[in-house]
């Protein structure tokens, strides 16, 4: 288990599609960077700042934000909460 510090959030991004709806295989170079995922872990926040997201929230985040990291052979993204654009209901 990993616990982010301050206002950091760890996101489990949704997988990127390998095929189009018509069945054409998309090469790695042409794949779009994922912008949606599930919150895996949330830091405690900063002084005078409470965290808005919580573990398990489905979120939309800035396309090229955060840093990729690997935990138990699974890829995650760690980013500041202010890089999260919306909680998807």
N, C-alpha and C positions, 0 to 999 in steps of 0.2 A: 504494500500500500504506500502511496505517496501523498503527502499533505502539502498543498501549495501555501505559500506565505502571502501576507498582506492581501492585496486585491487581485491576486492571480487566480485563474480558473483553468482546470484541465478539461479539454473537450475530446470526446470520442467521435471523430468525424464519420459521417455516413460514407459508405463505399462509393467510389466513382464508377459511373456506368461504363462498361466495356463495349456495349453495342448500342446503336441507335434503335429507335422503335421499329424501323424497317429491316433490322438485322445486320446492318453494316458494322464491321468491327472498327472501333476507334483506336488508332495507334497511341502509345503513351505520350508522344509529343503533342498531339492534338487534344488531349483530355483537358477539360476545364478543372480548375482547382475547386474543391468542395467548399461550400459555405454554410452547410448545416451539420449539426451533430447533437449529441446528448452530453450534458454536463456530467463529467465523471467525478470531479472533486472541486471543492470551493475553499479558498482561503478565508481567514477570519475577518478580512477587511482592514482598514486603516483607522487611525484616530479620527473621530468625527465623520466616519464613512461606513455605512452598513451595506453589506452585499445584497444585491437585488435577486440574483439567480441562486438556485439551490440545486443540489445533486438530483439528477433525473430530468431536469428541464430540457426540452427540445429547443435549440436556439439557432438563430441566424447570425453569422459573424462576418466581419470584414474579410474579403477574399484572401489577401496576402498578409494577414496578421499572424502574430504568434510565432512560436518555435516548435518544430516537430521534435518529439521525443519518443523513445521506445521503452515500454514497460512490459516485461514478460512476453517479448516477441510481438507485441501489438503496438501500432502507431497511434499516438495521441498528439494533441496540440495544446501547448500551455500559452495563455495570453492574459492580458489585463482585462478586467471586466468591462472597461469602457470600449473595448474592441467588439463587444457583443452588441449587435444592432437591435435584436428583438427576441422575445420569448414566443415560440410558436405554440398555440393552443390547439 
